[in-house]
Amino acid sequence: MDFDPADFEGKSKRDILHNLVEYVVKTDEDMDEKETRSGGDTDLNIYLCDNQGFEIGDLDYWVHQLTEDDRITGHAANFAKEHTFSEDIADDDISIVTITTPEKGREDEFLFVTTNGPSGEEDYLWVLTTVHSDWRDKTIERLLDYLPSIERLYLSADDLEDLTGDISDSRVSGFTAKYHAPNRERDATLRFTGAEPGDLEKAEEAFDAKPTRIDFDQTNSPSTAIQGANTNNGRISMRSVRDGSEPKAVETLLGITEGYQELDRARFDVEFPPELDALDNGFSVNGFTAVELTNPDRDDATPEELVEELEARVLNGNRYRHGIRDGGTKLRVWDTEHDETFDVALEPPDIVLYARDSTTALSLREFVREVYEELDSTYSLQKRQNPVAVQ
């Protein structure tokens, strides 16, 4: 990839996607010969990130923070010291970022695009690249993991299935599904290519395995024209686009990105943080937002057992500090990386996160991600909120 800032000046998101889709256009012969998605071809990848303060042109500042902020982990500081970073501004909301790995003599180039949410503010950061996966996870994904102002979006398995199911003229062509629960002796990771209708449902029924990636084939009058994939950790991939189907591929990407952002907002945005108002005879709490992990396929546990599991699997690193409250049925959790506090109510077998006045989607989303990946992947996810005062 060799980007020129002039190529992106004044461009819309649609223009940018059309430009990058060209990197994965295939001839009719190439598409007809490609029976599976395996192989070493380059994908177009879009990382969708929650943006809490990053602005185009600020990369040097945030990289400097990785080496100076005491709350930043040693891994992040070492990453910043072992690489060099440059940001060339193409427009108010577009820049070209390059990560150089001197030890390997390698440069990885990608786009940063800030994009507005419903509030009109720059609520999201898109990161677009065709860097091969062998290096993408060593450079680009690590930078996104370490930058304190952004965080990749996240979907539950149910939302990932709904998002993929909404893609017009498409079918599931493969998937990765995982099963993990602390009260079972087995974990399972299932990878299907060339999936047939119903295979994903069979994997869920037989193993209770939940999808973390879903591949799809999309037709365009009538042959397969687009091969892509959605993952639950904020990455959309497009592997192949039949020559002549570029406009449909762009519309598909625009629809997926907007759908992904809507689902993430529906699960994690704190629209009604609690506000404490003093009264003559006490106080009132105005508003609440709760993220509920419910109905897992697991045996009932006591609050004490849930605390032990969370302490062993989720709260055991340097990221979190916590205290036990209300007779062992509630945790007060401080996310040191985001400097946010929230409460965790233990209602066996459910886990309910309650936002406090400092809480944003950043800390709620990350805690839920940790529960799914480290504790139990069988939970369902929903959000409850209410602006009405509670006496």
Disulfide bonds with the S-S distance in Angstrom:
none
